[in-house]
Amino acid sequence: MITASSKERRLHRAAPPAAGCALALTALACGAAAPGPADGVIDAERRFAASVASDGIGPGFLAFLADSAVVFTPDPRPARPIYENLKDDGARLIWRPDLASVSSAGDFAWTSGPWLHFSKDATTADLYGHFFTVWRHALDGGWKVLLDGGVTYPVPVERRDALPAVVAHVRRSHRAGAAAEPPCEQRYFADWQRKGRGHALDAYAARDVRLLANASPPLDGRAALDGDALKDAPLIAARVARRLSSDGGDLYVAYGEYEIGVRGQFGKRRYAFATAFDASDDCRLALELITPLASSAATQP
């Protein structure tokens, strides 16, 4: 959930080597309704955090990672070997979800929220950020993590002792449908290349979109898009390494690598990215995570 990007930045520094009830609602809204898939993934995220708190970072992660899980460190890497070899140095990692999205069939989901990392015996956190975790509902009835990443950013000292109290906002795909052709991310990339990132975000961003970029607090909602540090950056290329999807194709995550030019500066910058799309809602970008690749981190703005 965290990185050199989020949970992973947490990990990197901890052990140097990661409207209405039908559409979007809080996890506690519509209280008369029976628990559904959204409640299940929120509960899984909370149990994941509790496992790390009680058993330690390595064992806690291994209990929830799928065999094929990937973690952003900040580059995407196989997750299980990282946590199998992680030494217990007494560090603590705490987090909680404040945003989630669940497929209409309840088989696929992602979660996001704030996290804190504490060095051994510390009372204030040395790292702070937001995570992004992708989940699949396994055949045995449990949720497993497919991807874990996030961002770190500075916060005032007075906010580093505890997480804010939050109620998770849950996005639900409100109609099932076949996967879009061409895929949503390809339309988004093409619009960015032809007309600019600002136009692409205006065209594709969901009303409750979340943008996660390293060194910056999350940008939540369309009203926050003017604060995007990359809004004037041209997209030179985007390479998709893998797509993770619900069986119905209505909710999916693509991750890979951006090459982004920076106006007024020479050359191009390379970034890892993960994009989460609600394909059943006319290709709405729900979340974008961008982290500098480890090989180019020193040159990032």
Secondary structure as UniProt FT lines:
FT   TURN            3..5
FT   HELIX           7..14
FT   TURN            21..23
FT   STRAND          24..26
FT   TURN            27..28
FT   TURN            31..32
FT   HELIX           37..55
FT   HELIX           57..62
FT   TURN            63..64
FT   STRAND          65..72
FT   STRAND          76..78
FT   HELIX           79..84
FT   STRAND          92..95
FT   STRAND          99..102
FT   TURN            104..105
FT   STRAND          108..118
FT   TURN            120..121
FT   STRAND          127..137
FT   TURN            139..140
FT   STRAND          143..152
FT   HELIX           157..159
FT   STRAND          169..172
FT   HELIX           184..195
FT   HELIX           197..204
FT   STRAND          205..213
FT   TURN            214..215
FT   STRAND          216..220
FT   HELIX           222..227
FT   TURN            229..232
FT   STRAND          235..245
FT   TURN            247..248
FT   STRAND          251..261
FT   TURN            263..264
FT   STRAND          268..278
FT   HELIX           279..281
FT   STRAND          284..292
FT   HELIX           294..299
//
